[in-house]
């Protein structure tokens, strides 16, 4: 065979190329279409992912080049060149196949029931980088004929250059480990990073980049290592708690705050939510008046104000609201310091849902009611005067 190849090099080359093509077509038929057909018959989706990411049609080239490497001895004159060429192709086919396998592992993990939003893509990308480095070292060793161990021993002199080249990669690797170990961020989290104008849901956490889909449907990409430097807010705790905070005030006009007259108290006592409280306060004032006959001023003895009654009404109204936590989470109605915008009476409570639409609806319903209810307690909601207010004053 060697003598015939030596006498007919052109014909031998043509026959070798034809044989390689035939072997590739057979491998493509058996390992490509055959395995893809078998995976389509199963209900399990994992084998479909593996077959898709391994690119079986591309991996089929391993068969003809393996045969070429084994048959290189038939042409002693070109044996070294053929073997090195075949090994080089086999090496990089193996590298891209292994990288495809890591992609399949990531997809299988993220589609499994154990996936809780903590991505392993960063570690898999590091593995892919190491596979690429091994491929490069073996390729250099194959071309130069030097031992890979000798090449690795010479990397010590290139450490500074490698640190400079892979500076961001090393920082990202350390940050990725910190993020994973401390469970700082995972896919699906609502993340707010003011310094990057990012406010939205994390869609991907990789070794190099954290991708956020903002609420306006724009995409923000942030280097992974920057997350350990920039201040950010993760709303995951709110979503996992099952309650979202309402912290909003009703500003009351301070000129409408006054002591309640008997007529006002009688009217407030007809409101079911506060009837019991008003009656108790009235009994306390009557008892004090009975014990102290001479009361020359409203300031002599206990009094009740309309803003106090309104604050109690706000409290009882929210307690009766089916969508507000009153025991499991903080619940408070408080007065803040008076200011030029009136007296703020703040609602500090948590809804029983964290969904944005429902939260906004509940909050709007509550304050629609409270703003409309203020007038029934002889209070006026404060707002800055507008042009129509000045025009009305001039006409008067």
C-alpha positions as CSV (number, residue, x, y, z in Angstrom):
1,X,0.0,0.0,0.0
2,X,2.8,2.4,0.8
3,X,4.5,1.6,-2.5
4,X,1.3,2.2,-4.4
5,X,0.7,5.5,-2.6
6,X,4.3,6.6,-3.4
7,X,3.8,5.8,-7.1
8,X,0.3,7.4,-7.3
9,X,0.3,10.4,-4.9
10,X,-2.5,12.3,-6.8
11,X,-4.8,9.3,-7.0
12,X,-4.0,8.4,-3.3
13,X,-4.9,12.0,-2.2
14,X,-8.1,11.9,-4.2
15,X,-9.0,8.5,-2.8
16,X,-8.2,9.7,0.8
17,X,-10.4,12.8,0.5
18,X,-13.2,10.7,-1.0
19,X,-12.9,8.2,1.9
20,X,-12.9,10.9,4.5
21,X,-16.1,12.4,3.0
22,X,-17.8,9.0,3.0
23,X,-16.8,8.4,6.6
24,X,-18.1,11.8,7.6
25,X,-21.4,11.1,5.8
26,X,-21.7,7.8,7.5
27,X,-20.9,9.3,10.9
28,X,-23.3,12.1,10.3
29,X,-26.0,9.6,9.4
30,X,-25.4,7.3,12.4
31,X,-24.3,9.7,15.1
32,X,-26.1,12.8,13.8
33,X,-29.5,11.9,12.5
34,X,-29.6,8.6,14.4
35,X,-29.0,10.1,17.8
36,X,-31.2,13.1,17.1
37,X,-34.0,10.7,16.1
38,X,-33.6,8.7,19.3
39,X,-33.7,11.8,21.4
40,X,-36.9,12.9,19.7
41,X,-38.6,9.7,20.8
42,X,-38.1,10.3,24.5
43,X,-40.2,12.5,26.7
44,X,-37.2,13.7,28.6
45,X,-36.1,17.1,27.3
46,X,-32.6,16.9,28.8
47,X,-31.3,14.6,26.0
48,X,-32.7,17.0,23.4
49,X,-30.7,19.9,25.0
50,X,-27.5,17.8,25.1
51,X,-27.9,16.7,21.4
52,X,-28.6,20.3,20.3
53,X,-25.7,21.9,22.2
54,X,-23.2,19.2,21.2
55,X,-23.8,19.9,17.5
56,X,-23.7,16.2,16.5
57,X,-23.2,17.0,12.8
58,X,-20.1,19.0,13.7
59,X,-18.9,16.3,16.1
60,X,-19.2,13.7,13.3
61,X,-16.0,15.1,11.8
62,X,-14.1,13.4,14.7
63,X,-14.6,10.0,12.9
64,X,-12.9,10.8,9.6
65,X,-10.0,12.7,11.2
66,X,-9.4,9.9,13.7
67,X,-9.2,7.4,10.8
68,X,-6.9,9.8,9.0
69,X,-4.6,10.0,12.1
70,X,-4.5,6.2,12.4
71,X,-3.8,5.7,8.7
72,X,-1.0,8.4,8.5
73,X,1.6,5.7,8.6
74,X,0.6,4.6,5.1
75,X,2.4,7.7,3.8
76,X,5.7,7.8,5.7
77,X,6.9,10.9,3.8
78,X,4.0,13.0,5.1
79,X,3.2,11.0,8.2
80,X,4.2,13.7,10.7
81,X,2.3,16.5,8.9
82,X,-0.8,14.3,8.6
83,X,-0.7,13.3,12.2
84,X,-0.3,16.8,13.5
85,X,-3.0,18.2,11.2
86,X,-5.4,15.4,12.3
87,X,-4.6,15.9,16.0
88,X,-5.0,19.7,15.7
89,X,-8.5,19.3,14.2
90,X,-9.5,16.6,16.7
91,X,-8.2,18.7,19.6
92,X,-10.3,21.8,18.6
93,X,-13.3,19.7,17.7
94,X,-13.1,18.2,21.2
95,X,-12.7,21.7,22.7
96,X,-15.8,23.1,21.0
97,X,-17.7,19.9,21.9
98,X,-16.8,20.2,25.6
99,X,-17.8,23.9,25.5
100,X,-21.2,22.9,24.0
101,X,-21.6,20.3,26.8
102,X,-21.1,23.0,29.4
103,X,-23.8,25.0,27.7
104,X,-26.1,22.0,27.9
105,X,-25.3,21.5,31.6
106,X,-26.3,25.2,32.2
107,X,-29.6,24.8,30.3
108,X,-30.5,21.6,32.1
109,X,-29.7,23.1,35.5
110,X,-31.8,26.2,34.8
111,X,-34.7,24.1,33.5
112,X,-34.7,21.7,36.5
113,X,-36.7,22.0,39.7
114,X,-33.6,22.6,41.8
115,X,-32.9,25.9,40.1
116,X,-33.8,28.7,42.5
117,X,-32.4,31.6,40.4
118,X,-28.8,31.1,41.5
119,X,-26.9,30.8,38.2
120,X,-23.9,28.6,37.7
121,X,-23.1,30.1,34.3
122,X,-20.2,32.0,35.7
123,X,-18.5,28.8,36.9
124,X,-19.2,27.1,33.6
125,X,-17.7,30.0,31.7
126,X,-14.6,29.8,33.8
127,X,-14.5,26.1,32.9
128,X,-14.8,26.9,29.2
129,X,-12.0,29.4,29.6
130,X,-9.7,26.7,31.2
131,X,-10.6,24.3,28.4
132,X,-9.7,27.0,25.8
133,X,-6.3,27.6,27.6
134,X,-5.6,23.9,27.6
135,X,-6.4,23.7,23.9
136,X,-4.1,26.6,23.2
137,X,-1.2,25.0,25.2
138,X,-1.7,21.6,23.5
139,X,-1.9,23.3,20.1
140,X,1.4,25.1,20.7
141,X,2.9,21.9,22.0
142,X,1.7,20.0,18.9
143,X,3.1,22.6,16.5
144,X,6.5,23.1,18.2
145,X,7.0,19.5,19.4
146,X,7.7,20.7,23.0
147,X,6.2,19.0,26.0
148,X,3.1,20.7,27.5
149,X,4.7,20.6,30.9
150,X,7.7,22.6,29.6
151,X,5.3,25.2,28.2
152,X,3.5,25.3,31.6
153,X,6.7,25.8,33.5
154,X,7.5,28.8,31.3
155,X,4.2,30.5,32.1
156,X,5.7,31.8,35.4
157,X,7.5,34.5,33.4
158,X,4.2,35.5,31.8
159,X,2.3,35.8,35.0
160,X,2.3,39.6,35.0
161,X,1.1,39.7,31.4
162,X,-1.6,37.2,32.1
163,X,-2.8,39.1,35.2
164,X,-3.0,42.2,33.1
165,X,-4.8,40.5,30.2
166,X,-7.2,38.6,32.5
167,X,-7.6,41.4,35.1
168,X,-11.4,41.8,34.5
169,X,-11.9,38.0,34.4
170,X,-10.2,37.5,37.8
171,X,-12.2,40.3,39.3
172,X,-15.4,38.9,37.8
173,X,-14.5,35.5,39.1
174,X,-14.0,36.7,42.7
175,X,-17.2,38.8,42.5
176,X,-19.2,35.9,41.1
177,X,-18.1,33.7,44.0
178,X,-19.1,36.4,46.5
179,X,-22.4,36.8,44.8
180,X,-23.1,33.1,44.8
181,X,-21.9,32.3,48.3
182,X,-23.7,35.3,49.9
183,X,-26.8,34.9,47.7
184,X,-26.7,38.5,46.8
185,X,-28.3,38.4,43.4
186,X,-30.0,35.7,41.3
187,X,-32.0,35.7,38.2
188,X,-35.5,37.0,38.6
189,X,-34.6,39.5,41.4
190,X,-35.8,43.0,41.2
191,X,-32.6,45.1,41.3
192,X,-32.3,48.9,41.6
193,X,-28.8,50.4,41.0
194,X,-29.0,54.2,40.9
195,X,-25.4,54.7,39.8
196,X,-26.1,52.8,36.6
197,X,-29.7,54.0,36.1
198,X,-30.8,50.4,36.4
199,X,-34.2,49.5,37.8
200,X,-35.7,46.2,36.7
201,X,-35.5,42.4,36.8
202,X,-32.2,40.4,36.5
203,X,-32.4,38.3,33.4
204,X,-28.9,36.8,33.4
205,X,-26.0,36.5,35.8
206,X,-22.8,35.4,34.0
207,X,-19.1,35.5,34.8
208,X,-18.6,38.9,33.1
209,X,-22.0,40.6,33.0
210,X,-25.2,41.0,34.9
211,X,-28.1,41.8,32.5
212,X,-31.1,43.7,33.8
213,X,-34.3,44.4,31.9
214,X,-35.6,47.7,33.2
215,X,-39.2,48.5,33.6
216,X,-39.2,50.7,30.5
217,X,-38.0,47.5,28.6
218,X,-34.5,48.8,28.1
219,X,-31.5,46.5,28.9
220,X,-28.7,47.5,31.3
221,X,-25.5,45.5,31.4
222,X,-23.3,45.8,34.4
223,X,-19.9,44.2,34.9
224,X,-20.2,41.5,37.5
225,X,-17.4,42.8,39.6
226,X,-18.9,46.3,39.7
227,X,-21.9,44.9,41.7
228,X,-19.6,44.5,44.7
229,X,-18.6,48.1,44.5
230,X,-21.8,50.0,43.6
231,X,-24.6,50.5,46.1
232,X,-27.8,48.7,45.1
233,X,-31.2,47.6,46.4
234,X,-32.5,44.1,46.0
235,X,-36.3,43.8,46.4
236,X,-36.2,40.1,46.7
237,X,-36.7,40.3,50.5
238,X,-39.9,42.2,50.0
239,X,-41.3,39.7,47.5
240,X,-40.4,36.8,49.7
241,X,-42.0,38.4,52.8
242,X,-45.4,38.5,51.1
243,X,-46.0,42.1,52.0
244,X,-45.2,45.5,50.4
245,X,-45.0,48.7,52.4
246,X,-47.3,51.6,52.1
247,X,-45.8,54.8,53.6
248,X,-47.8,57.8,52.5
249,X,-49.3,60.7,54.4
250,X,-52.6,62.7,54.3
251,X,-51.7,66.4,54.7
252,X,-54.3,68.2,56.7
253,X,-54.9,72.0,56.8
254,X,-53.9,72.9,60.4
255,X,-56.5,75.8,60.5
256,X,-59.3,73.1,60.5
257,X,-58.0,71.3,63.6
258,X,-60.2,72.0,66.6
259,X,-61.7,70.7,69.8
260,X,-64.9,68.7,69.2
261,X,-68.2,70.2,70.3
262,X,-70.9,68.0,71.7
263,X,-72.7,68.2,68.3
264,X,-69.5,67.0,66.5
265,X,-69.0,64.1,69.0
266,X,-72.7,63.1,68.6
267,X,-72.2,63.0,64.8
268,X,-68.9,61.1,65.0
269,X,-70.5,58.5,67.3
270,X,-72.8,57.4,64.5
271,X,-69.8,56.2,62.4
272,X,-69.7,52.4,63.1
273,X,-65.9,52.0,62.9
274,X,-65.2,54.5,65.7
275,X,-68.5,54.5,67.6
276,X,-67.1,52.5,70.5
277,X,-64.0,54.7,70.8
278,X,-66.0,57.9,70.7
279,X,-68.3,56.6,73.4
280,X,-65.4,55.7,75.7
281,X,-63.8,59.1,75.2
282,X,-67.1,60.8,75.9
283,X,-67.6,58.8,79.1
284,X,-64.1,59.8,80.2
285,X,-64.9,63.5,79.7
286,X,-68.3,63.2,81.4
287,X,-66.7,61.5,84.4
288,X,-64.1,64.3,84.7
289,X,-66.7,67.0,84.4
290,X,-68.8,65.3,87.2
291,X,-65.8,65.2,89.5
292,X,-64.7,68.8,88.7
293,X,-67.8,71.0,88.7
294,X,-66.1,74.3,87.8
295,X,-64.6,74.2,84.3
296,X,-63.9,77.8,83.2
297,X,-62.1,76.9,79.9
298,X,-62.2,74.1,77.3
299,X,-58.5,73.6,78.3
300,X,-59.6,72.6,81.8
301,X,-59.9,68.8,81.6
302,X,-59.6,66.2,78.9
303,X,-60.7,67.2,75.4
304,X,-60.9,65.4,72.1
305,X,-59.9,66.9,68.7
306,X,-61.3,66.1,65.3
307,X,-57.9,65.1,64.0
308,X,-57.6,62.5,66.8
309,X,-60.9,61.1,65.8
310,X,-59.8,61.0,62.2
311,X,-56.6,59.3,63.1
312,X,-58.5,56.6,64.9
313,X,-60.9,56.3,62.0
314,X,-57.9,55.8,59.6
315,X,-56.6,53.0,62.0
316,X,-59.9,51.2,62.2
317,X,-60.5,51.5,58.5
318,X,-57.2,49.9,57.6
319,X,-57.7,47.2,60.2
320,X,-61.0,46.3,58.5
321,X,-59.3,46.3,55.1
322,X,-58.9,42.7,53.8
323,X,-55.7,43.4,51.9
324,X,-53.6,45.0,54.8
325,X,-51.4,43.1,57.3
326,X,-52.3,44.3,60.8
327,X,-50.6,41.6,62.9
328,X,-47.9,39.8,60.9
329,X,-46.1,43.1,59.9
330,X,-45.7,46.6,61.2
331,X,-48.9,48.6,61.3
332,X,-48.9,52.2,62.4
333,X,-50.9,55.4,61.9
334,X,-48.8,58.4,63.1
335,X,-48.6,62.1,63.0
336,X,-45.4,63.7,61.7
337,X,-44.1,67.1,62.4
338,X,-46.2,70.0,61.2
339,X,-44.7,71.9,58.3
340,X,-45.6,74.5,55.7
341,X,-47.6,71.8,53.8
342,X,-49.9,71.0,56.8
343,X,-50.0,68.3,59.4
344,X,-49.0,64.9,57.8
345,X,-50.9,61.9,59.2
346,X,-48.9,58.9,57.8
347,X,-50.1,55.5,57.0
348,X,-47.3,52.9,57.6
349,X,-48.6,49.5,56.7
350,X,-48.0,46.5,54.4
351,X,-50.3,45.0,51.8
352,X,-50.9,41.3,51.6
353,X,-49.6,41.2,48.0
354,X,-46.4,42.2,46.4
355,X,-47.7,42.3,42.8
356,X,-47.2,45.8,41.5
357,X,-50.7,46.2,39.9
358,X,-52.5,45.0,43.0
359,X,-50.3,47.0,45.3
360,X,-51.0,50.3,43.4
361,X,-54.7,49.5,43.3
362,X,-54.9,48.8,47.0
363,X,-52.9,52.0,47.9
364,X,-55.1,54.1,45.6
365,X,-58.3,52.7,47.0
366,X,-57.2,53.5,50.6
367,X,-56.1,57.1,50.0
368,X,-59.1,57.8,47.7
369,X,-61.3,56.9,50.7
370,X,-59.2,58.8,53.3
371,X,-59.0,62.0,51.3
372,X,-62.8,61.9,50.7
373,X,-63.5,61.0,54.4
374,X,-61.5,63.9,55.9
375,X,-64.3,66.4,55.3
376,X,-66.7,64.3,57.4
377,X,-64.5,65.1,60.4
378,X,-64.5,68.8,59.7
379,X,-61.0,68.7,58.3
380,X,-59.7,70.0,55.0
381,X,-56.9,68.4,53.0
382,X,-54.0,70.8,52.5
383,X,-52.8,71.7,49.0
384,X,-50.8,74.6,47.7
385,X,-53.0,77.5,46.4
386,X,-53.4,77.7,42.6
387,X,-54.5,80.4,40.2
388,X,-58.1,79.6,40.6
389,X,-57.8,80.1,44.4
390,X,-56.3,83.6,44.0
391,X,-59.0,84.5,41.4
392,X,-61.8,83.4,43.8
393,X,-60.2,85.4,46.6
394,X,-60.1,88.6,44.4
395,X,-63.7,88.2,43.4
396,X,-64.7,87.9,47.0
